[in-house]
Amino acid sequence: MSADNSNQDNDHSDDETDGLASRDVAIGLLSFVLDKQQALDHVLEAHEGFHALDTKNKAFVRMMVSTILRRLGQIDDLIAQVEDRQTTKTPFLQNILRLGVVQIMFMAVADHAAVDTAVRLCEVHGHTRQKGFVNAVLRNITRSGPALLAKQDEVRLNTPEWLLKTWIDDYGFGVAAEIARANLNPAPLDITIKNEKDRNHYASLFKATELLTGTLRKSTGGRVQEFEGFDEGAWWVQDASAAIPAQLFGDINGQVVVDLCAAPGGKSVQLASRGADVVALDRSAKRLKRVEENAARLGFSEKIEIHVADASAWKPPGKLQYILLDAPCSATGTVRRHPDVMHLKREQDVMRLADTQARILANAFEILAVGGVLVFCTCSLQKDEGERRIEAFLSAEPNAQRLPITREDLNGYDESINDDGDIRILPHHQSAIGGMDGFFISRLTKVA
C-alpha cells in the first residue's frame, strides 16, 4: 500500500511455487537473525534455500528481510494495534505476520499476494488453526495500516532504546533523530577504482557520482559480481567513509604499511593500490581467507602479506612507520547497510569492545616508530568507541600526539572534520547524494 523509499525489486515473481518458496526462505532467515542472534550476512552465505532461489527472488527476499529488520519497531507496533485481542504468538507466527505487514506497508506487493502467501505458510508449517488469525490481522492492516502508519514515531519505534539514548547523550536529540531517520534508508553502492586511468570509464558506465573522497557512487544497485570490471579486478565495493583512512598516510608508494584487524580486506587492497607493501593481520583465519580472495581477484597477492595474529599482542621485528588500525567495534555506523546490527548488539557490547580497542591501540602505539603515523578508526557512532577512546589514550600516553586531519587531506571535503582534527562522519552527512556510513577516524604520531 505504501512503498518504502528504497530500491526494492518490484518485479518479483508471484508464481505460486516461487512466491511461497521465497517467503518461506525469508521466514527462516528472520528466525536465524532475530531468534538465534546470527548476523544476516553469515546466514545468507550459509542458507541453502536462499542460494537455490533465482536472482530475482534472492533480491526480493533480501529486501523483505532487510526492511523488516530496518522497521521492526513500526511493524510490531502495527501488528499490536490491529489485533482484536493481544494473542500469545510463537516467534514463528510473529515472523509470518511481520512478513505480511512489510509487503503490504513498505513494499510494492499486491495485498492479496501478501495475505494469501502468509496464510499458506501457516498451513505448510502446521499452523492450520492460526490461519484465520493471520488472515484477520493482515486484512486489518490493509484497511487500517496507512492511517496508523501516519501517526507512528518512526525514530523511536525503530531504534533500540539504549542506542537512541546514547546518541542523544553524545550528539543531542536533534542529531540523534537525524541519525535514526537516516538509518531507515538502505545504503547506496560505493566502489573504489583500482587504477585512476579507469575512473572516467567506470564513472560513465555506472552513471556514478564521484565523491570528493574519490569514491564512485553507483546510481543503481544489483548483483555486483555481474557488473563489468568485477571479475577483472578493476574495482571493489567500499563505502565512501571506509575509503578515507587509507588516504591519510600521504605518499606510501614503496612503503610498508601494517593493516591491523584487516579482514575483510578493503583497506588492505586500497593501501596496495596506492603502492604500499601491506602486512595484513587478523586473528581469524577464516576472515583472512576473504582478504586473500580479494587480493587475488584484484591482482594484489604479491603486495599483501597475510598473518593470523592477535593485534593486541603481535610484535614485528622492528618498529613500524605506518599502521592502520580499523579496530573491532559495535558497527553502529553501518545500520543502513546492516540493519541487523540494531538487533544483535547490546549496550554491554560497546563497553567490551571499547576495552578491546584500548588494548589493541596500546600495542599499536608501542610498535610504532618515533615519527611514524598511526591511523585509528571505527565504524561506530558511539563516542566511547571513538572520541572518548582517543582522548583517554592521549591523556595516558605522553608521547602520543594528534596529527590533525585537514580538508586538504580530503580534497576539500570538510563536513565531518571536528575541532580536534579528527573525523566524525554521521549517516546523514552527504544526505543529498545518499548519506555515509558512520565512522570515526583519528591520525596519531609518536613524538619520542
Summary of the structure (lengths in Angstrom):
residues: 448
radius of gyration: 23.2
end to end distance: 64.2
largest distance: 73.7
contacts: 1488
relative contact order: 0.09
helix: 50%
strand: 14%
